[in-house]
């Protein structure tokens, strides 16, 4: 027997994780259009994996806790490591870029660990979540593609926008700001934003090039 819990409630989370791996490989190959599309797919998967999981009312307590941990660990890869890899392959190779990636991933780790503690306390108190403390890491699936698309302007100074964005988003992860949990209206709005960014990525994503290639032109 294999360790873990195997049912459809985690399949969508695993699809998101697979998309992140494909996207990181694409970023390393400097196919940034595919990388950004994969990041958007990760975001959509994360938006609905909780809804899918809650359809199974027969899960044991251990299975529920396993699902929470799997979701958090996959989020670290999809919305922590993945955007950082895009930054490291797209942006100028400098100490600033590396530090920005470190700060971003560290903030994502802290944000996810704190969320897990909150989730455990909330479950024990049987409370309904109405808002999050700190910007959810999933938001990077929309924010970072928008910043990366700005590099399609082929202006060298824009290449520092992405690492600056990494630091700004990292700060938002750990600030004690209240972010309202998405209801149906906000969910529809987010899907519209995802669709718009996806269309822009398909149209302009092929023009995104790393700094070394731009300088060689």
N, C-alpha and C positions, 0 to 999 in steps of 0.2 A: 504493500500500500504506500501511496505517496503522502507526504505531509501536506497540510493545507486543506482548503475547502474548494471544491470544484463544482460550480453551478453557474447558471447564466447571469447571476447578479454581478459578477466581476468581469464578464466578457468585454463590455464596453470600455472598462478601465484598461484592460489589456490591449485593446485596439488602439487606444490613445498612446500607450507606452510603445507599441510597435511603430506607430506613426512618428514618435519622437526619435526612435533609433534610425528610421529611414531618413528623417529630416536632418539629423546630425551628420549622417553619411553624405547627404546631398550638400550640406554646408561645407564639409571638408573638400568635396569635389568642386566647390564654388558654383553649385547650381542653386542660387539663392531663391529663385522662384519656387522650386519644389520644396526647399526648406521652409519657406514662409507658409506655403500651403499646408504642409505637414503640421506646423505650429497651430494654424487655425483649426485643423482637424482635431488636434489635441484638446483645444478649447471647447469645441462642440461636444466631444465625447465626455468631457468633464462636466459640462452643463447638464447632461442627461443620465450619467451613470448612477447618481443617487436616486433619481426617479425610478430607474429600472430596478435597482436593488430593493426599493421599498415595495415593489409589487409582490415580492416573495414574503408572505406573512409567516412562513413555517421555519424560518432560519433560527438556529439555536443562538444563544447569547455569544458563544465563541465565534460562530460564523459571522455575526454582526460586527463583532470587534475585529475580526480578521479583515472584513471588508473595509472598515475604517482605516486600518493600518495599510492595507494594500493601496487604497486611494491616496493616502498621504505620501507613501513611498514613490508611487508612480508620478504624483504631482511634482516631487522633487526633481525627477528626471525630466518630465515634460516642460515644466515651467520654471525650473531652477537651472539645471545644467544645460538644457537645450538652448534657451535664449543666450546664455553665456557663450556657448560654442559658436553661435551665429556671430556674436560680437567679435570673438577672437579670430574668426576666419575672414570677416568682412572689413574690420576696422584697422587703423594703423597699428603696426606692431610696436607698442611702446609700453613703458611701465604703467602709464595711466590706464591704458586699455586693460591690461592684466589686473590691475588693482580694482578697476570697475567691475570686472567679472568676478573677482573674489568677494568683493563687498556685496554684490548682487546675490550670489549663491549663498553666502553666509546669512544674509537677511531672509532669504527664502527658507533656509533650514530653521532659523529661529521662529519665523512666522508659522511654519507648519507644525513645529513642536509645540508651540503655544496653543495653536488651534486644537491639537490633540488633547492637551490638558483640559481646555475648555469643554471639549466634546465629552470627555469622560465625566467631568463634574456636572455637565448639563444632563447627561443620561442618568446619573445617579440621583439627581434631584427631579428627574422627569419633567424638565422644563422645555418649552418650545423656543427654538432660536428665532429671534426677530432681527438681529443685526450681527455683523462681524466686527471684531476689533482689529484694525489694520486692513489695508487693501488686500483682498484675496489674491493669491498667486496666480489664479486662473486668468486674471485681467491682463497679464503679460502676453497672452495669446493674441490679443488685439493690439495692445499698445506697441509692442516691439515690431510687429510687421509694419505698422504705420510709420514708425521711425526709420525702419530699414528702407521703406519705399522712397523716403526723401533722398536717399543716395542715388536714386535714378536720375537725379538732376546732373550727375557727373561733375559736381563741384567738390573739390578736395575738402573744403572747410566743413561740408556736411557730414563727413565721415566721423567727426567727433561728436555728432549729435547722438549717435547710438550709445556709446559708452557713458555720456552724460545722462542719457535716458535710463541706462542701467542703474546708475547711482540714485537718480530721482525716484525710480520705482522701488528700489531697495529701501529707501527711506520711508516711502509710503507703506511698505509691507509692515514695518515695525512701529510706526507712529500709532498712538492710542486714539485713532479716529474711528468713529462708528460708521460702518457701511451697511446700509439696509439690505437685508436678504432679498434676493430677487423674487418677486411675485410674478404672476402670469403676464401682466402688462410689461414689466421690465424685461421678462424673458423674451417676449416677442421683439421688443426693441433691440435687445442684444443680438438676436438672430439676424435682424435687419442690418445691424452694424457688421456682423461677421460676414454676411453676404456681400456687403459693399466693399469691405476690405479684400475679400476673396476675388471679386471682379477686378479691382485695381491691381492686385497681385498678379493675376493671370495676364493682364494687359501690359503692365509696366515691370513686372518682376524680372523678366529676362534682361532688362537693361541694368540691373544692379550688378556692379562689378567691384571687386576688392581694390583697395587703394593702389596696390602694386601694378595692376593692369591699367588703371586710369592714368597713372604717371608715365607708363610706357607708351601711351598713345600719342 
